[in-house]
Amino acid sequence: MKLRKENILIVDDDIHILELLQRHLQSWNYHVFKAVSVKEAVMILRDTHIHLLITDLKMPEVDGFELIKFASEHYPKMPALVITGYPSVQGSLQAIKSGVVDYLTKPFTKEELKEALQKAIGISETTADEKNTITTEQKAYGDIIGNSESIKTVFEIIDRVKNNKATIYIQGESGTGKELVARAIHYQGKFSRAPFVAVNCGAIPENLLEAELFGYVKGAFTGAETNKDGFFQAAHGGTIFLDEIGNASLAVQSRLLRVLQEKEVIKVGTTKAEKIDVRIIAATNNDLLSMIKNQTFREDLFYRLSVVEISIPPLRNRKDDIGLLVDKFLLKYGIEYKDRFLKITPEALQILKRYDWPGNIRELENIVQRAVIMSDKIIDVEHIPERLKYTIDTPTDELVPLRVMEKKYIEKVLRATGNNKTKAAEILQIDRKTIRQKLMD
């Protein structure tokens, strides 16, 4: 067999079979990608140009039949090779295939595998220069995807910082994906094998945050029955992600400043310092500069945290990425709900692109998840919530007060419903009294 450079994805929940196939394929100089589940396989297909899929059929949660069906619909140019212990599956494969599907029965020899590969790869050569249908348009960085210029800027900064331990400050509205960016920085860089510890500073009571972050010694406070390490010690050698840092008290901020300056932590209840090696990534949806003016956030801490700043654009400023994001969530929930790989009509997608998404990507994901649940075959306009169908066209670079936007939105919904306040209240999910109040503002 000639030396090859094709990318082959092998999928099997039996790690021994994966290793056997990998050894054979690498001996023939193929590039090998492995997955132990259909979910992992779909993620690899989404982000990588795969020339051939090799899969087992019997796997937990979602079986290989569903993967073959998914691949035939989304990547019709990609051949698939099934490895199974049940030779009677041939008829079933014929029923679901579109394109080329072949199969090998276990146990098989190395020569039988080589012959099946030659047949499958020979067919794929006719379309070797064609990209998979989803990956042609998509740029992904970890779990972050997009082609807009604003998200490409974020990708560029991640590339710059992922292999060093500079302190990073991520700013963005709620639901824009701040933790995804932090995880991409950690897991796409050379420290990916070290711990990644995410802490939501807004979810931990203020009186406990200090002890949770830095640890405590026995007897430091009521209930401290043993010595305990904190999140910083748990993240030693890796990355700690401090989400909603604006919620930290001034006392905690003072301790954080010491960590940044001295590279050490002191547990609650002692004066003994412990050296640590941790990259700190902080994030918030608050305006820290305003908090500094109001003396609720330390200015010196802000400048220590913001060695590198990353500003994540809101979804309304990157609407060109909505189609890619919708595809991503359709894949995700297609897997989660088993055999529900749905498509969306252009009309329904256009509604999503017109909406301004105050809840950003998190809100979009929830809408797609709901649509997958409510639809049987294809997601159409009827599966989109009514409130999304009445949007205001506001230029993204125009600063409009929220109350003004709300008033315009309500007025537009009222016009669309023929001034029917009951119907408008149902669409807006508020009561008639609230409508009257907002119109009077």
C-alpha positions in Angstrom: 0.0 0.0 0.0 1.3 3.4 -0.9 2.0 6.0 1.8 -1.2 8.0 2.5 -2.1 11.2 4.2 -5.9 10.8 4.6 -7.6 11.5 7.9 -9.5 8.5 9.2 -11.9 8.6 12.2 -12.3 5.4 14.1 -15.2 5.0 16.5 -15.6 2.2 19.1 -16.3 2.0 22.8 -13.7 -0.9 23.1 -10.4 0.8 23.6 -8.5 -2.4 22.6 -10.1 -2.3 19.2 -9.3 1.4 18.8 -5.6 0.7 19.6 -5.4 -2.2 17.2 -7.0 -0.2 14.4 -4.7 2.8 15.2 -1.6 0.7 15.0 -2.6 -0.8 11.6 -3.6 2.6 10.2 -0.5 4.4 11.4 1.7 1.7 10.0 0.2 2.7 6.6 0.8 6.4 7.4 -2.8 7.4 7.8 -3.7 10.3 10.1 -5.9 8.7 12.8 -8.6 10.3 15.0 -10.3 8.3 17.7 -13.6 8.5 19.5 -15.2 6.2 22.1 -18.7 7.5 21.5 -21.0 8.9 18.8 -21.0 12.3 20.6 -17.2 12.5 20.4 -17.3 11.4 16.8 -19.7 14.1 15.8 -17.6 16.8 17.4 -14.5 15.6 15.5 -16.5 15.5 12.2 -17.7 19.0 12.9 -14.2 20.4 13.4 -12.0 18.2 11.1 -12.0 17.2 7.4 -12.3 13.4 7.7 -11.8 11.3 4.5 -13.1 8.0 5.9 -15.3 7.0 8.9 -14.7 3.6 10.5 -17.3 2.7 13.2 -18.6 -0.1 15.4 -22.3 -0.5 15.6 -23.0 -1.5 19.2 -22.2 1.4 21.5 -23.8 2.8 24.6 -26.3 5.7 24.5 -26.3 6.3 20.7 -25.3 3.4 18.4 -23.3 3.3 15.2 -26.4 3.1 13.0 -27.3 6.6 14.1 -23.8 7.8 13.4 -23.9 6.3 9.9 -27.3 7.9 9.3 -26.0 11.3 10.6 -22.8 11.1 8.4 -24.8 10.2 5.3 -27.0 13.2 5.7 -24.3 15.8 6.6 -21.2 14.4 4.9 -22.5 12.6 1.8 -19.1 12.6 0.1 -17.4 10.7 3.0 -17.4 6.9 2.8 -18.0 4.8 5.9 -16.7 1.4 6.9 -18.6 -0.5 9.5 -16.8 -3.1 11.7 -19.2 -5.5 13.4 -19.5 -8.9 15.0 -22.9 -9.3 13.3 -22.7 -10.1 9.6 -26.4 -10.0 9.2 -26.4 -6.2 9.4 -25.8 -5.8 5.7 -29.5 -5.4 4.9 -29.9 -2.8 7.6 -26.9 -0.9 6.2 -28.4 -0.9 2.7 -31.6 0.5 4.0 -29.9 3.6 5.6 -27.0 4.3 3.4 -26.7 7.2 0.9 -23.2 7.0 -0.6 -20.8 4.2 0.1 -21.0 2.0 3.1 -19.0 -1.2 3.4 -18.5 -3.5 6.4 -16.0 -5.9 8.0 -17.0 -8.8 10.2 -15.0 -9.4 13.4 -12.6 -11.0 13.7 -10.8 -9.7 10.6 -7.2 -9.9 9.5 -4.8 -7.0 8.7 -5.0 -7.9 5.0 -8.8 -7.8 5.1 -8.7 -4.4 6.7 -6.2 -3.2 4.1 -8.4 -4.4 1.3 -11.5 -2.7 2.7 -9.5 0.6 3.2 -8.2 0.5 -0.4 -11.8 0.1 -1.7 -13.2 2.9 0.5 -10.3 5.3 0.1 -10.3 4.7 -3.7 -13.8 6.0 -3.8 -13.1 9.0 -1.6 -10.2 10.1 -3.9 -12.7 11.4 -6.4 -13.7 14.0 -3.9 -10.5 14.4 -2.0 -10.4 18.1 -2.4 -13.9 18.7 -1.3 -14.4 19.7 2.3 -17.1 18.4 4.6 -20.3 20.4 4.3 -20.2 21.9 7.7 -16.5 22.6 8.0 -16.2 24.6 4.8 -17.6 27.7 6.4 -16.7 27.0 10.0 -13.8 28.3 12.1 -13.7 26.6 15.6 -11.5 27.2 18.6 -12.3 24.6 21.2 -16.0 25.0 21.7 -16.1 28.5 20.3 -17.1 28.9 16.6 -17.5 31.7 14.2 -16.3 33.5 11.1 -17.2 37.1 12.1 -14.3 39.5 12.3 -15.0 40.2 16.0 -14.7 36.6 17.0 -11.6 36.1 14.8 -10.0 38.9 16.9 -10.8 36.8 20.0 -9.2 33.7 18.4 -6.1 35.7 17.6 -5.7 36.8 21.2 -6.2 33.2 22.4 -3.4 32.1 20.1 -1.1 34.8 21.6 -1.8 33.9 25.3 -2.5 30.1 25.4 1.2 29.1 25.9 2.1 31.6 28.6 0.8 32.3 32.1 0.0 36.0 31.7 -3.0 37.2 33.8 -6.1 37.6 31.6 -9.3 39.7 32.0 -12.3 38.7 30.0 -15.1 41.1 29.6 -18.5 40.3 28.1 -22.2 40.3 28.6 -23.9 37.4 30.3 -24.2 34.5 28.0 -21.5 35.4 25.5 -19.2 32.5 26.4 -16.6 33.9 28.8 -15.9 30.5 30.4 -15.6 28.9 26.9 -12.9 31.4 26.1 -11.1 30.6 29.4 -11.3 26.9 28.7 -10.0 27.4 25.2 -7.0 29.3 26.5 -6.2 26.5 28.9 -7.0 23.4 26.9 -5.6 24.5 23.6 -2.2 25.5 25.0 0.8 23.6 26.4 -0.6 23.6 30.0 -3.7 21.6 29.0 -2.6 18.6 31.1 -2.6 20.7 34.3 -5.7 21.5 36.3 -8.4 23.9 35.2 -10.5 25.2 38.1 -13.6 27.3 37.4 -15.0 29.4 40.3 -18.2 31.5 40.1 -17.5 34.2 42.6 -21.2 35.3 42.5 -22.5 31.8 43.4 -20.5 31.5 46.7 -21.7 33.4 49.7 -19.4 36.3 50.5 -18.5 34.9 54.0 -17.4 31.6 52.4 -15.6 32.9 49.3 -12.3 33.7 51.0 -12.1 30.2 52.6 -13.1 28.5 49.4 -10.5 30.3 47.3 -7.5 30.2 49.6 -8.3 27.3 52.0 -8.4 27.3 55.7 -6.8 25.6 58.8 -8.6 23.6 61.5 -10.3 25.9 64.0 -10.2 29.0 61.7 -14.0 29.4 62.1 -17.0 27.4 63.2 -17.2 24.3 61.2 -13.6 24.2 60.2 -12.9 20.8 61.6 -9.8 19.9 59.4 -7.3 21.7 57.3 -8.5 22.2 53.7 -6.9 23.5 50.5 -8.7 26.1 48.5 -9.3 26.5 44.8 -5.9 28.1 44.2 -4.1 25.1 45.6 -6.3 22.8 43.5 -5.3 24.8 40.4 -1.5 24.6 41.1 0.4 24.3 37.9 -2.6 25.1 35.8 -5.3 27.7 35.5 -7.9 29.2 37.8 -10.9 31.0 36.2 -12.6 33.5 38.5 -15.9 34.3 36.9 -18.0 37.3 38.1 -14.9 38.7 39.8 -16.9 42.0 40.4 -18.9 40.2 43.1 -15.8 39.6 45.3 -15.6 41.7 48.5 -12.9 44.2 49.1 -11.3 41.8 51.6 -11.1 39.0 49.0 -9.8 41.5 46.4 -7.0 42.5 48.8 -6.0 38.8 49.1 -6.2 38.3 45.3 -3.8 41.2 44.9 -1.3 39.5 47.2 -1.6 36.3 45.1 -0.8 38.3 42.0 2.0 40.2 43.5 3.7 37.5 45.6 2.6 34.3 43.8 1.6 32.9 47.2 -1.6 32.2 49.2 -2.3 32.3 52.9 -5.0 30.0 54.3 -7.7 31.5 56.5 -6.7 31.1 60.1 -2.9 31.2 59.6 -0.1 33.5 58.6 1.9 30.9 56.8 2.3 31.6 53.1 2.3 28.8 50.4 3.9 29.4 47.0 1.7 28.6 44.0 2.1 28.5 40.3 -1.2 29.4 38.8 -2.4 31.3 35.7 -5.3 33.6 36.7 -8.1 34.3 34.2 -10.8 36.7 35.6 -14.1 37.6 34.0 -17.2 39.7 34.6 -20.2 41.2 32.9 -19.9 44.2 35.2 -18.3 47.5 34.3 -15.2 47.4 36.6 -14.1 50.9 35.7 -17.5 52.2 37.1 -17.0 50.0 40.1 -13.5 51.6 40.6 -15.1 55.1 40.6 -17.7 53.9 43.1 -14.8 52.4 45.2 -16.3 48.9 45.1 -13.4 47.5 43.1 -9.7 48.1 43.7 -8.0 49.9 40.9 -4.6 48.3 41.6 -6.2 44.8 41.3 -7.9 45.8 38.1 -4.6 46.7 36.4 -3.0 43.5 37.8 -5.8 41.4 36.4 -5.9 43.1 33.0 -2.4 42.4 31.7 -4.2 41.0 28.6 -7.8 42.0 28.0 -10.3 40.0 25.9 -13.6 41.6 25.0 -16.2 39.1 23.8 -18.7 40.6 21.4 -22.4 40.2 22.1 -24.3 38.0 19.7 -26.1 41.0 18.2 -22.7 42.2 16.9 -21.8 38.9 15.3 -25.1 37.8 13.6 -23.2 36.3 10.7 -22.2 33.5 13.1 -25.8 32.6 14.1 -26.1 30.0 11.3 -22.9 28.2 12.5 -24.1 28.4 16.1 -27.5 27.0 15.2 -25.8 24.1 13.4 -23.6 23.4 16.4 -26.6 23.3 18.8 -28.6 21.1 16.3 -25.8 18.6 16.4 -25.5 18.8 20.2 -29.2 18.2 20.9 -29.5 15.7 18.0 -27.1 13.6 19.9 -28.6 14.2 23.3 -32.1 13.3 22.2 -31.0 10.4 20.0 -31.8 10.3 16.3 -33.1 13.9 16.2 -30.7 15.4 13.7 -33.0 18.1 12.4 -32.5 20.9 9.9 -33.9 24.4 10.0 -35.7 26.2 7.3 -34.3 29.5 5.8 -37.4 31.4 7.0 -36.9 30.2 10.6 -33.2 30.9 10.5 -33.9 34.4 9.2 -36.1 35.1 12.3 -33.2 34.1 14.5 -30.8 36.4 12.6 -33.2 39.4 13.0 -33.5 39.0 16.7 -31.1 41.0 19.0 -30.5 38.3 21.5 -30.3 40.1 24.9 -29.4 36.7 26.5 -26.7 36.1 23.8 -25.5 32.6 22.9 -27.0 31.0 26.0 -30.4 32.3 24.9 -29.9 31.1 21.3 -28.9 27.6 22.6 -32.1 27.4 24.7 -34.2 28.4 21.7 -32.6 25.7 19.5 -33.0 23.1 22.2 -36.7 24.0 22.6 -37.1 23.8 18.8 -35.5 20.3 18.6 -37.9 19.1 21.3 -41.0 20.7 19.7 -40.3 19.7 16.1 -40.6 16.2 14.5 -38.7 16.5 11.2 -37.7 20.1 10.4 -37.5 23.3 12.4 -39.8 25.9 10.8 -41.2 29.3 11.8 -44.0 27.7 13.9 -41.3 26.3 16.2 -39.8 29.7 17.0 -41.2 31.5 20.1 -43.6 34.3 19.2 -41.6 36.9 21.1 -38.7 36.4 18.6 -40.9 37.2 15.6 -41.4 40.8 16.7 -38.0 42.4 16.8 -36.8 46.0 16.5 -34.2 46.9 13.9 -31.7 48.9 15.8 -28.3 49.6 14.4 -25.7 47.7 16.4 -23.4 50.7 16.8 -26.2 53.0 18.1 -26.3 53.4 21.9 -30.0 53.3 22.8 -31.1 53.3 26.5 -32.7 50.0 27.5 -36.0 51.6 28.5 -36.3 53.2 25.0 -35.6 49.9 23.3 -38.2 48.2 25.5 -40.8 50.9 24.6 -40.1 50.6 20.9 -40.3 46.8 21.2 -43.6 46.9 23.0 -45.0 49.4 20.4 -44.0 47.2 17.6 -45.6 44.1 19.1 -48.8 46.1 19.7 -48.9 47.2 16.1 -48.3 43.6 15.0 -51.2 42.4 17.1 -53.6 45.1 16.1 -53.2 46.9 19.5 -54.5 43.8 21.3 -52.9 44.3 24.7 -53.9 40.8 25.9 -52.2 39.1 22.9 -49.2 41.5 23.2 -48.8 40.7 26.9 -48.9 37.0 26.1 -46.1 37.4 23.5 -44.0 39.6 25.7 -44.6 37.4 28.8 -45.6 40.3 30.9 -48.9 41.6 32.2 -51.1 44.4 30.8 -50.2 46.7 33.8 -46.5 46.4 33.0 -47.2 47.2 29.3 -49.0 50.4 30.4 -46.2 51.4 32.8 -43.4 50.9 30.2 -45.3 52.9 27.6 -45.7 55.8 30.0 -41.9 56.0 30.8 
